[in-house]
């Protein structure tokens, strides 16, 4: 692949930039940066959706000219992204002339191919999400039938002349397309939803309105304006210009549409049907629609009344842009719902950025200054041993794992792959102990040189791996290492790294710590500045751990036989073979490990296991375990756990043995 075209949804200007829209845009930027780092010809599109009845109503309610209303609102989105480190190639507006022309051309193609006809629409319509619904799709309440997409407003009865799109004609063609292209919709659970919806039968779709005027006129009949989703979806095409232009031929079709799960149907059903109707074949349809989940804030739904709305720009101002990017990409398994926690952000910052990456950088540069200061020549190879060979192998594994994760649109796994290397590098410095070798005088000089050169080279690799997530931090690290910042160029793969330990210590600069620790006083000041009301209550598991440390625990009762169960009761357990893909310690806990476990599903599951006193995270990666897969999800220290890893206890709390198959088995195999 030598080019990559990805998009965010275009954001509705009736809203403001918030943590949810920032999350999607930051993910898109990180993926874009990864592909630029690989040397791919990359194009990243975002923009604003500016037509529709809701926009027209909002402008009238505020007494503002509708054009000025959308101009001001669109500018807020455009201006929000650069402070979050987002570098898009194009910002499309659905009020742009270039967009209007392409939308009208797409309409005409669908009409000429016989897929648009006139009629009258009578039914239910949600102005909030601009969607048509049947009664069975809505939630009955005393206020009316509520939209299922979370607008909290009742759908309205509508009857008006309309143009219909023959969506029903594409039911089988869509199903065939999904079967031939199983990766078109991700994750798998969302693909199943789309397949189920289409198999349930498609009804022709009203694609024009006559009850308001703020929209793109229908060619040949200006009484009608186009349905906002026919208009909005076409932005991915219109941003590349008309057919025959260089951008269109260079980048179409898109490689990735990133969308929230609430708008998946429009992108995975309506959009390919519109393109089919206009004459596009399967090879020229978008390659992947990835639907991500929703964010809660400190375990609660985002709400102004709860005073928990998070302003992403303020967050970046206080913590730093790259820290916010890191946390959002690291904390949330992309594709699943996630929770934003101020306390967890600080915990991750201290444990992973300050104590792990920051510590590796500071101690390496400090040792270089102390043991080989003044830019002296060093010998990086003559005393190379098993420790160095192992770390080099771990670095190569981390790069391959990171690339595979980015290619699979799994930024959280790409970061975990990088942090596996960071942890390994810190362990390497501990085991190699250059300070001890230095005490041997000339006899230890060669080993000191090799250790310092190896640590510096590992940091150079790490600075490249973190660039898609933390570009500013990457540049700072490289400056302290005395190497140039990364400057991606088309055709040059900067992740095809070669192990080339340096032969001198010139250009090194310890400088200011990249990640100064956040202590309790600083955290309190930050929370006060952000208006965080209070930290979340301490989870019971954390309280129990603290009690254990104090010795305040009751003596264990004698083990008694459990009550008998029937075979049918046992059969309700879904025990599966799992493989630990990645593992890390949960900050502020010496017992809990957060594992990503492959249990034969499209994406690994997150399982939080209390086995950290027996096993180090790196010892579990790649191991097969037995998982209770149908255990009701639970939260441990704010982290969702979707399953349980089985282990047998021994003499003490730190004496556990994992249950595992005697022979290698495929992930997901049932245990009977």
FENFENKA-V380371 format. One record per backbone hydrogen bond with DSSP energy under -1.0 kcal/mol. NH is the residue of the N-H (numbers start at 1). CO is the residue of the C=O. E is the energy in kcal/mol with one decimal. If there is no record, write none. Layout:
BEGIN
nh=NH co=CO e=E
nh=NH co=CO e=E
END
This chain:
BEGIN
nh=4 co=41 e=-2.8
nh=6 co=43 e=-2.4
nh=7 co=256 e=-2.1
nh=8 co=45 e=-1.9
nh=11 co=47 e=-2.3
nh=13 co=49 e=-1.8
nh=15 co=12 e=-1.8
nh=22 co=18 e=-2.7
nh=23 co=19 e=-2.4
nh=24 co=20 e=-1.8
nh=25 co=21 e=-2.1
nh=26 co=22 e=-2.8
nh=27 co=23 e=-2.5
nh=28 co=24 e=-2.3
nh=29 co=25 e=-2.3
nh=30 co=26 e=-2.6
nh=31 co=27 e=-2.4
nh=32 co=28 e=-2.6
nh=33 co=29 e=-2.8
nh=34 co=30 e=-2.3
nh=35 co=31 e=-2.1
nh=36 co=32 e=-2.1
nh=37 co=33 e=-2.6
nh=38 co=34 e=-1.5
nh=39 co=36 e=-1.5
nh=40 co=35 e=-2.5
nh=41 co=2 e=-2.8
nh=42 co=40 e=-1.0
nh=43 co=4 e=-2.7
nh=45 co=6 e=-2.3
nh=46 co=90 e=-1.9
nh=48 co=92 e=-2.3
nh=49 co=11 e=-2.2
nh=52 co=214 e=-2.2
nh=56 co=52 e=-1.9
nh=57 co=53 e=-2.6
nh=58 co=54 e=-2.5
nh=59 co=55 e=-2.4
nh=60 co=56 e=-1.9
nh=61 co=57 e=-2.6
nh=62 co=58 e=-1.7
nh=64 co=59 e=-2.7
nh=69 co=65 e=-2.5
nh=70 co=66 e=-2.1
nh=71 co=67 e=-2.2
nh=72 co=68 e=-2.6
nh=73 co=69 e=-2.0
nh=74 co=70 e=-2.7
nh=75 co=71 e=-1.8
nh=76 co=72 e=-1.3
nh=77 co=73 e=-1.3
nh=78 co=74 e=-2.5
nh=79 co=75 e=-2.5
nh=81 co=77 e=-1.1
nh=84 co=81 e=-1.7
nh=85 co=82 e=-2.2
nh=86 co=81 e=-1.8
nh=89 co=44 e=-2.5
nh=90 co=44 e=-1.4
nh=92 co=46 e=-2.4
nh=94 co=48 e=-1.5
nh=96 co=93 e=-1.9
nh=100 co=96 e=-2.2
nh=101 co=97 e=-2.2
nh=102 co=98 e=-1.1
nh=103 co=99 e=-2.4
nh=104 co=100 e=-2.4
nh=105 co=101 e=-1.7
nh=106 co=102 e=-2.4
nh=107 co=103 e=-2.4
nh=108 co=104 e=-2.2
nh=109 co=105 e=-2.0
nh=110 co=106 e=-2.2
nh=111 co=107 e=-2.7
nh=112 co=108 e=-2.7
nh=113 co=109 e=-1.5
nh=114 co=111 e=-1.9
nh=115 co=110 e=-2.4
nh=117 co=164 e=-2.1
nh=119 co=162 e=-2.6
nh=121 co=160 e=-2.8
nh=123 co=158 e=-2.5
nh=125 co=156 e=-2.5
nh=126 co=131 e=-2.9
nh=130 co=126 e=-1.3
nh=131 co=126 e=-1.3
nh=133 co=124 e=-1.9
nh=137 co=134 e=-1.1
nh=138 co=135 e=-1.4
nh=139 co=146 e=-2.3
nh=141 co=144 e=-1.3
nh=144 co=141 e=-1.2
nh=146 co=139 e=-3.2
nh=147 co=153 e=-1.6
nh=155 co=145 e=-3.1
nh=156 co=125 e=-3.3
nh=158 co=123 e=-3.4
nh=160 co=121 e=-2.1
nh=162 co=119 e=-2.8
nh=164 co=117 e=-3.9
nh=165 co=205 e=-3.1
nh=166 co=115 e=-2.4
nh=167 co=165 e=-2.7
nh=170 co=167 e=-2.0
nh=171 co=168 e=-1.1
nh=174 co=170 e=-2.6
nh=175 co=171 e=-2.0
nh=176 co=172 e=-2.6
nh=177 co=173 e=-2.1
nh=178 co=174 e=-2.7
nh=179 co=175 e=-2.1
nh=180 co=176 e=-2.3
nh=181 co=177 e=-1.8
nh=184 co=181 e=-2.3
nh=186 co=289 e=-2.4
nh=191 co=187 e=-1.8
nh=192 co=188 e=-2.4
nh=193 co=189 e=-1.5
nh=194 co=190 e=-2.3
nh=195 co=191 e=-2.7
nh=196 co=192 e=-2.4
nh=197 co=193 e=-2.3
nh=198 co=194 e=-2.4
nh=199 co=195 e=-2.7
nh=200 co=196 e=-1.4
nh=201 co=198 e=-1.8
nh=205 co=165 e=-2.1
nh=207 co=163 e=-3.3
nh=209 co=225 e=-2.6
nh=215 co=213 e=-1.7
nh=218 co=224 e=-2.2
nh=221 co=218 e=-2.2
nh=224 co=221 e=-1.7
nh=225 co=209 e=-2.5
nh=226 co=216 e=-2.7
nh=227 co=207 e=-2.5
nh=231 co=227 e=-1.8
nh=232 co=228 e=-3.4
nh=233 co=229 e=-2.1
nh=235 co=232 e=-1.9
nh=236 co=233 e=-1.2
nh=237 co=234 e=-1.2
nh=238 co=234 e=-3.0
nh=239 co=235 e=-2.1
nh=240 co=237 e=-1.6
nh=241 co=238 e=-1.6
nh=245 co=242 e=-1.8
nh=249 co=245 e=-2.1
nh=250 co=246 e=-1.9
nh=251 co=247 e=-2.5
nh=252 co=248 e=-2.0
nh=255 co=5 e=-2.6
nh=256 co=5 e=-1.6
nh=257 co=288 e=-2.6
nh=258 co=7 e=-2.5
nh=259 co=290 e=-2.4
nh=261 co=292 e=-1.8
nh=263 co=260 e=-1.7
nh=267 co=263 e=-1.3
nh=268 co=264 e=-3.1
nh=269 co=265 e=-2.0
nh=270 co=265 e=-1.4
nh=271 co=266 e=-2.1
nh=273 co=269 e=-1.6
nh=274 co=270 e=-2.8
nh=275 co=271 e=-2.1
nh=276 co=272 e=-2.7
nh=277 co=273 e=-2.6
nh=278 co=274 e=-1.6
nh=279 co=276 e=-1.6
nh=280 co=275 e=-2.6
nh=284 co=281 e=-1.7
nh=285 co=282 e=-1.6
nh=287 co=254 e=-2.5
nh=289 co=184 e=-3.8
nh=290 co=257 e=-2.7
nh=291 co=186 e=-2.8
nh=292 co=259 e=-2.5
nh=296 co=338 e=-2.2
nh=297 co=300 e=-4.1
nh=298 co=340 e=-4.2
nh=300 co=297 e=-2.2
nh=307 co=304 e=-1.2
nh=308 co=303 e=-1.7
nh=315 co=311 e=-2.3
nh=316 co=312 e=-2.3
nh=317 co=313 e=-2.0
nh=318 co=314 e=-1.9
nh=319 co=315 e=-2.8
nh=320 co=316 e=-1.7
nh=324 co=320 e=-1.8
nh=325 co=321 e=-2.3
nh=326 co=322 e=-2.7
nh=327 co=323 e=-2.6
nh=328 co=324 e=-2.4
nh=329 co=325 e=-2.3
nh=330 co=326 e=-2.4
nh=331 co=327 e=-3.1
nh=332 co=328 e=-1.0
nh=336 co=333 e=-2.5
nh=338 co=294 e=-2.6
nh=340 co=296 e=-3.4
nh=345 co=341 e=-2.3
nh=346 co=342 e=-2.0
nh=347 co=343 e=-2.3
nh=348 co=344 e=-2.9
nh=349 co=345 e=-2.6
nh=350 co=346 e=-2.7
nh=351 co=347 e=-2.7
nh=352 co=348 e=-2.9
nh=353 co=348 e=-1.2
nh=354 co=349 e=-3.1
nh=355 co=350 e=-2.7
nh=357 co=352 e=-2.1
nh=358 co=353 e=-3.6
nh=360 co=356 e=-2.0
nh=361 co=357 e=-2.3
nh=362 co=358 e=-2.8
nh=363 co=359 e=-2.7
nh=364 co=360 e=-1.8
nh=365 co=361 e=-2.4
nh=366 co=362 e=-2.5
nh=367 co=363 e=-2.4
nh=368 co=364 e=-2.2
nh=369 co=365 e=-2.4
nh=370 co=366 e=-2.3
nh=371 co=367 e=-3.3
nh=372 co=368 e=-2.2
nh=378 co=503 e=-2.7
nh=384 co=381 e=-2.0
nh=389 co=385 e=-2.0
nh=390 co=386 e=-2.4
nh=391 co=387 e=-2.1
nh=392 co=388 e=-2.5
nh=393 co=389 e=-2.0
nh=394 co=390 e=-2.3
nh=395 co=391 e=-2.3
nh=396 co=392 e=-2.1
nh=397 co=393 e=-2.2
nh=398 co=394 e=-2.2
nh=399 co=395 e=-2.1
nh=400 co=396 e=-2.2
nh=401 co=397 e=-2.7
nh=402 co=398 e=-2.5
nh=403 co=399 e=-2.6
nh=404 co=400 e=-2.4
nh=405 co=401 e=-2.0
nh=406 co=402 e=-2.5
nh=407 co=403 e=-2.5
nh=408 co=404 e=-1.3
nh=409 co=406 e=-1.8
nh=410 co=405 e=-2.4
nh=414 co=410 e=-1.8
nh=415 co=411 e=-2.3
nh=416 co=412 e=-1.8
nh=417 co=413 e=-2.1
nh=418 co=414 e=-1.7
nh=419 co=415 e=-2.7
nh=420 co=416 e=-1.8
nh=421 co=417 e=-1.1
nh=422 co=418 e=-1.9
nh=423 co=419 e=-2.5
nh=424 co=420 e=-1.9
nh=425 co=421 e=-2.6
nh=426 co=422 e=-2.2
nh=427 co=423 e=-2.2
nh=428 co=424 e=-2.3
nh=429 co=425 e=-2.2
nh=430 co=426 e=-2.0
nh=431 co=427 e=-2.6
nh=432 co=428 e=-3.4
nh=433 co=429 e=-2.1
nh=437 co=433 e=-1.7
nh=438 co=434 e=-2.3
nh=440 co=437 e=-1.6
nh=441 co=438 e=-1.6
nh=443 co=440 e=-1.2
nh=444 co=441 e=-1.3
nh=448 co=444 e=-2.3
nh=449 co=445 e=-2.4
nh=450 co=446 e=-2.1
nh=451 co=447 e=-2.7
nh=452 co=448 e=-2.5
nh=453 co=449 e=-2.5
nh=454 co=450 e=-2.5
nh=455 co=451 e=-2.4
nh=456 co=452 e=-2.4
nh=457 co=453 e=-2.1
nh=458 co=454 e=-2.2
nh=459 co=455 e=-2.1
nh=460 co=456 e=-1.7
nh=461 co=457 e=-2.0
nh=462 co=458 e=-2.6
nh=463 co=459 e=-2.4
nh=464 co=460 e=-1.0
nh=465 co=461 e=-2.1
nh=466 co=462 e=-2.2
nh=470 co=466 e=-3.5
nh=474 co=470 e=-2.5
nh=475 co=471 e=-1.9
nh=476 co=472 e=-2.1
nh=477 co=473 e=-2.7
nh=478 co=474 e=-2.4
nh=479 co=475 e=-2.1
nh=480 co=476 e=-2.0
nh=481 co=477 e=-1.7
nh=483 co=478 e=-2.9
nh=491 co=39 e=-3.4
nh=492 co=489 e=-2.1
nh=494 co=37 e=-2.9
nh=496 co=493 e=-1.1
nh=497 co=495 e=-1.9
nh=505 co=376 e=-1.7
nh=508 co=505 e=-1.0
nh=509 co=480 e=-2.4
nh=523 co=519 e=-2.7
nh=524 co=520 e=-2.3
nh=525 co=521 e=-2.1
nh=526 co=522 e=-2.5
nh=527 co=523 e=-2.8
nh=528 co=524 e=-2.1
nh=529 co=525 e=-2.2
nh=530 co=526 e=-2.2
nh=532 co=527 e=-2.5
nh=543 co=539 e=-2.1
nh=544 co=540 e=-2.5
nh=545 co=541 e=-1.9
nh=546 co=542 e=-2.2
nh=547 co=543 e=-2.5
nh=548 co=544 e=-2.4
nh=549 co=545 e=-2.0
nh=550 co=546 e=-1.6
nh=552 co=547 e=-2.3
nh=553 co=551 e=-1.6
nh=570 co=566 e=-2.0
nh=571 co=567 e=-2.8
nh=573 co=570 e=-2.1
nh=576 co=627 e=-2.5
nh=577 co=669 e=-2.4
nh=578 co=625 e=-3.0
nh=579 co=598 e=-2.0
nh=580 co=623 e=-2.5
nh=581 co=596 e=-3.2
nh=582 co=596 e=-1.3
nh=584 co=594 e=-1.6
nh=586 co=592 e=-2.0
nh=589 co=586 e=-1.5
nh=593 co=609 e=-2.6
nh=594 co=584 e=-3.2
nh=595 co=607 e=-2.7
nh=596 co=582 e=-2.6
nh=597 co=605 e=-3.3
nh=598 co=579 e=-3.1
nh=605 co=597 e=-3.1
nh=607 co=595 e=-2.8
nh=609 co=593 e=-2.6
nh=611 co=609 e=-1.5
nh=612 co=591 e=-3.9
nh=614 co=611 e=-1.4
nh=615 co=611 e=-2.3
nh=619 co=616 e=-1.3
nh=620 co=617 e=-1.2
nh=621 co=617 e=-1.1
nh=622 co=580 e=-3.3
nh=623 co=620 e=-2.6
nh=625 co=578 e=-2.8
nh=627 co=576 e=-2.9
nh=628 co=644 e=-2.7
nh=629 co=574 e=-3.4
nh=629 co=627 e=-1.0
nh=634 co=641 e=-1.9
nh=636 co=639 e=-2.8
nh=639 co=636 e=-1.9
nh=641 co=634 e=-3.5
nh=642 co=606 e=-3.2
nh=646 co=626 e=-2.5
nh=648 co=657 e=-3.4
nh=650 co=655 e=-1.7
nh=655 co=652 e=-1.6
nh=657 co=648 e=-2.3
nh=659 co=646 e=-2.1
nh=668 co=577 e=-3.5
nh=669 co=666 e=-1.8
nh=671 co=575 e=-3.2
END
